[in-house]
């Protein structure tokens, strides 16, 4: 079984700027810069034989290239027990349209997609136990990086290992 998702690759400059937000804390496992991305749709576990039909559904994604900017930081979970520390993105109608269109293409394949409302974010760290966030949020809450152009989406493979989760691009799909 393969664990898949559809997402947006980040330019090197954005990944490096986000990597500079890392802070030493024994409970936080920070993602390596090369693994930072923006998820559009989490697919989950699928058999290897289904990868080709998923990729075929993503060929020629609708929409044209658009600008996207990383903005702000936050967390999932409670302030006392955060689970994930993330960077957000500026409000973007083209991003939401693209996310909805990607999921519309995947649903006919019988995939069980996430039913929660889409919250665009870039996971920076996973937290194993309580982590005081007040200082981090105050220091980086006004984060604003220059916009970058989203020119393609990717089908990613997610795999776990001793050194944490790793993400590999299986295929890129240019926006029209």
C-alpha positions as CSV (number, residue, x, y, z in Angstrom):
1,X,0.0,0.0,0.0
2,X,1.1,3.5,-0.8
3,X,0.2,6.7,1.1
4,X,-0.5,9.5,-1.4
5,X,-1.5,13.1,-1.5
6,X,-1.8,15.9,-4.0
7,X,0.1,19.1,-3.2
8,X,2.1,22.1,-4.2
9,X,5.9,22.2,-4.2
10,X,7.4,25.2,-2.6
11,X,10.3,27.2,-4.1
12,X,13.7,26.7,-2.5
13,X,13.7,30.3,-1.2
14,X,10.4,29.7,0.6
15,X,11.5,26.4,2.1
16,X,14.7,28.0,3.4
17,X,12.9,30.9,4.9
18,X,10.5,28.5,6.7
19,X,13.4,26.4,7.9
20,X,14.8,29.5,9.6
21,X,11.8,29.4,11.9
22,X,12.9,26.2,13.6
23,X,13.5,26.4,17.3
24,X,15.2,23.9,19.5
25,X,12.6,21.9,21.6
26,X,12.8,18.2,22.5
27,X,9.1,17.6,21.8
28,X,9.0,19.1,18.3
29,X,10.1,17.2,15.2
30,X,10.7,19.8,12.5
31,X,10.2,18.8,8.9
32,X,13.3,19.1,6.8
33,X,13.2,22.0,4.3
34,X,13.1,19.7,1.3
35,X,9.9,18.1,2.6
36,X,7.9,21.3,3.1
37,X,4.8,21.5,0.8
38,X,1.2,22.7,0.7
39,X,-1.3,19.8,0.6
40,X,-4.3,20.2,-1.7
41,X,-5.9,16.8,-1.1
42,X,-4.9,13.9,1.2
43,X,-5.6,10.6,-0.6
44,X,-4.3,8.1,2.0
45,X,-3.5,4.5,1.6
46,X,-4.0,3.0,-1.9
47,X,-2.8,-0.1,-3.7
48,X,0.0,0.5,-6.1
49,X,-2.2,-0.5,-9.0
50,X,-4.4,2.6,-8.5
51,X,-1.6,5.1,-8.8
52,X,-1.9,5.3,-12.6
53,X,-5.7,6.1,-12.5
54,X,-5.1,8.7,-9.8
55,X,-2.3,10.3,-12.0
56,X,-4.5,10.2,-15.0
57,X,-7.3,12.1,-13.2
58,X,-4.8,14.9,-12.4
59,X,-3.5,15.4,-16.0
60,X,-4.2,18.9,-17.3
61,X,-5.4,20.4,-14.0
62,X,-7.9,23.2,-14.5
63,X,-6.8,26.8,-13.9
64,X,-3.8,28.8,-14.8
65,X,-0.7,29.7,-12.8
66,X,-1.4,32.0,-9.8
67,X,0.5,33.8,-7.1
68,X,0.5,32.5,-3.5
69,X,2.2,34.0,-0.4
70,X,3.1,32.3,2.9
71,X,1.6,34.4,5.7
72,X,1.5,33.8,9.5
73,X,2.0,30.8,11.7
74,X,-0.4,28.7,13.8
75,X,-1.0,25.3,15.2
76,X,-3.6,22.5,15.3
77,X,-4.6,21.2,18.7
78,X,-4.8,23.4,21.8
79,X,-2.3,26.0,23.0
80,X,-1.4,23.6,25.9
81,X,-1.1,20.5,23.7
82,X,-0.4,21.5,20.1
83,X,0.0,18.6,17.6
84,X,1.2,20.5,14.6
85,X,2.9,23.8,14.1
86,X,2.2,25.3,10.7
87,X,2.7,28.3,8.4
88,X,-0.4,29.6,6.7
89,X,-1.0,31.2,3.3
90,X,-2.6,34.5,2.3
91,X,-6.3,34.1,1.3
92,X,-6.3,32.9,-2.3
93,X,-9.5,32.3,-4.3
94,X,-7.4,30.4,-7.1
95,X,-6.0,28.1,-4.4
96,X,-9.4,27.2,-3.1
97,X,-10.8,26.7,-6.6
98,X,-7.8,24.4,-7.5
99,X,-8.3,22.4,-4.3
100,X,-12.0,21.9,-5.0
101,X,-11.3,20.9,-8.6
102,X,-8.6,18.4,-7.6
103,X,-11.0,16.7,-5.2
104,X,-13.8,16.7,-7.8
105,X,-11.5,14.8,-10.1
106,X,-10.5,12.3,-7.4
107,X,-13.9,11.6,-5.9
108,X,-15.1,9.5,-9.0
109,X,-12.2,7.1,-8.3
110,X,-13.9,6.0,-5.1
111,X,-11.2,7.5,-2.8
112,X,-12.1,8.4,0.8
113,X,-10.9,12.0,0.9
114,X,-10.7,14.2,4.0
115,X,-14.2,15.4,5.0
116,X,-12.9,18.3,7.1
117,X,-13.0,21.8,5.7
118,X,-9.9,22.6,3.7
119,X,-7.4,24.6,5.8
120,X,-4.4,25.5,3.6
121,X,-1.2,25.2,5.7
122,X,2.4,24.1,5.5
123,X,3.3,21.7,8.3
124,X,6.5,22.9,9.9
125,X,6.7,20.5,12.9
126,X,4.9,17.7,14.6
127,X,4.7,17.9,18.4
128,X,4.8,14.8,20.7
129,X,3.9,16.6,23.9
130,X,3.0,20.0,25.2
131,X,5.1,22.8,23.7
132,X,4.8,26.4,24.9
133,X,3.8,28.3,21.8
134,X,3.3,31.8,23.0
135,X,6.9,32.9,22.3
136,X,7.0,31.2,18.9
137,X,3.6,32.8,17.9
138,X,4.7,36.2,19.0
139,X,8.0,36.0,17.2
140,X,6.6,34.7,13.9
141,X,2.9,35.6,13.9
142,X,3.4,38.4,11.4
143,X,5.4,36.2,9.0
144,X,5.0,37.3,5.5
145,X,7.1,35.9,2.6
146,X,7.1,37.2,-1.0
147,X,4.5,35.6,-3.2
148,X,5.6,32.9,-5.6
149,X,3.9,31.5,-8.7
150,X,2.2,28.1,-8.5
151,X,2.8,26.6,-11.9
152,X,2.0,22.9,-11.3
153,X,0.6,20.5,-8.8
154,X,2.2,17.2,-7.7
155,X,1.2,13.7,-6.8
156,X,3.3,12.9,-3.7
157,X,4.2,9.6,-2.0
158,X,4.5,9.8,1.8
159,X,6.6,7.3,3.6
160,X,7.7,6.9,7.2
161,X,11.1,6.0,8.6
162,X,13.5,6.3,11.4
163,X,14.2,9.9,10.6
164,X,10.5,10.9,10.2
165,X,8.2,11.3,7.3
166,X,9.6,11.7,3.8
167,X,7.8,13.0,0.7
168,X,8.6,12.1,-2.9
169,X,7.1,13.7,-6.0
170,X,5.8,10.9,-8.2
171,X,4.5,13.2,-11.0
172,X,4.1,16.9,-11.7
173,X,1.1,18.3,-13.5
174,X,1.5,21.8,-15.1
175,X,-1.4,24.2,-14.7
176,X,-2.9,25.1,-18.1
